[in-house]
Amino acid sequence: MSLPGGGDFADDLLTAKERDLKPLLEESARSLDLDHRQSEKMARFLSDAWFFGSRNGHAQMRARVAARKFDIAPIRVEGIASEFRALMEASAEALDLTMGMTLCMWSILGRAWTAGTHTCEAELMALLVERDADVADEAREWLENEDES
């Protein structure tokens, strides 16, 4: 899907994913004291969590558009929570950390999921605004009105 400004929505999301996950991966390696093998697995789990979040953000926006309800209250989307729960269980098994470290890891995965949700919602909202509004004309009109004041 292309944005009116010539950008590509998928590329924008992948760039945002890298931006969102880099600090979380660094934090994971530092706070969980992961070895190289565990760091690689954690990177995959973070990526999966982020994509689950982005799917949730997409589903949230679709539900809001369908309901014409654009407040920030979450809309329940079936199936997404169970997928994330399965990811958390798989991560605990694969990384084999202590209970305390597992809880810390789950917190980081939750933050990756949340980042994916918010990023996708923001990108889709920007896409809707650009699609439905001529931002350049609106900005020009606003500036002209400011000059007259």
Secondary structure as the mmCIF struct_conf table of DSSP 4:
data_model
#
loop_
_struct_conf.conf_type_id
_struct_conf.id
_struct_conf.beg_label_comp_id
_struct_conf.beg_label_asym_id
_struct_conf.beg_label_seq_id
_struct_conf.end_label_comp_id
_struct_conf.end_label_asym_id
_struct_conf.end_label_seq_id
STRN STRN1 SER A 2 SER A 2
TURN_TY1_P TURN_TY1_P1 PRO A 4 GLY A 5
BEND BEND1 GLY A 6 GLY A 6
STRN STRN2 ASP A 8 ASP A 8
HELX_RH_AL_P HELX_RH_AL_P1 PHE A 9 SER A 31
TURN_TY1_P TURN_TY1_P2 LEU A 32 ASP A 33
HELX_RH_AL_P HELX_RH_AL_P2 HIS A 36 ALA A 67
TURN_TY1_P TURN_TY1_P3 ARG A 68 ARG A 68
BEND BEND2 ASP A 71 ALA A 73
TURN_TY1_P TURN_TY1_P4 GLU A 78 GLY A 79
HELX_RH_AL_P HELX_RH_AL_P3 ILE A 80 LEU A 95
HELX_RH_AL_P HELX_RH_AL_P4 MET A 99 ASP A 132
BEND BEND3 ALA A 133 ALA A 133
HELX_RH_AL_P HELX_RH_AL_P5 VAL A 135 GLU A 148
#
